[in-house]
Amino acid sequence: MDKTYRCGLGVRRTLGFLLLALAAGLLAGLSSSAQAPQGVPMARQAPVPRDAAGHPDISGYWELRYDSRSVPPANLTQDAISREPAQRQHDVLAMRFCALVGMPEVMEDGATLDIRQGPKVIGMLAKSPSSVRYIYTDGRSHPAKDEIDQVTNGNSIGHWEGDALMVDTIGFSDRGITLIPGGGFRTPDSHLVERFHLLNGGAILSVTSTWEDAKVFTTPHTYEFRYYKVPQIGLPLQYGCSANDQDRANFIMSAMKSSESTQVSH
């Protein structure tokens, strides 16, 4: 065996053992620090903030972090698999021409998400070019299928089940950014169910999303995002986007061509 290779292998093994030892030490430290000394009570967790009706209040500024996404791969139909490359091009062009991004991009654009909860409606504003997402909690139903206006955010209605906000969304359009975390894309036939639930005394907002669309998924596709609450961020402005910005357009289109070349080579 080559001497250099043996040396490199030994170094990697040593580093591996060191990392395992370090992880074990950290876990032991965390475990011991989590336990209060004898006779000293554990600190009580702050209560979840609530609105006037007693429901958990999810208002605030929320952001995704490196550990926020729990997204398994989606089970796609053969038709959806064959359409995904074209759908990616569709989304790049939507980005290039500053189209309203829509769902689910408004929930995962990586910037701070502004949520405001009222007694009959909840509003969500993302940084990406988008319209405000409204979730109506006043007991209304969805409009009739032949009367609903298809939009990028869809039509969302919500109700409370204990401390969990359940949101049902239909009426999507095929415009904007359509790709769904884990695979697939939204269509006018897509149906989304979300569960919003505050954790850690309101410091974390768990949102579990389940997509159904017989043309895209062979089974319902479920994933979870966990948002961390952050302090006041000042004036919550959206990113400026100009379809006439040629430098931006060139960058986006160049990235798309580079991605296509990479996929072809593989």
PyMOL commands that set and color helices and strands:
alter all, ss='L'
color gray80, all
select helices_A, chain A and resi 3-34+78-96+105-107+200-202+246-265
alter helices_A, ss='H'
color red, helices_A
select strands_A, chain A and resi 60-63+69-70+113-117+121-125+133-136+155-161+164-170+191-199+204-212+221-230
alter strands_A, ss='S'
color yellow, strands_A
deselect
rebuild
show_as cartoon
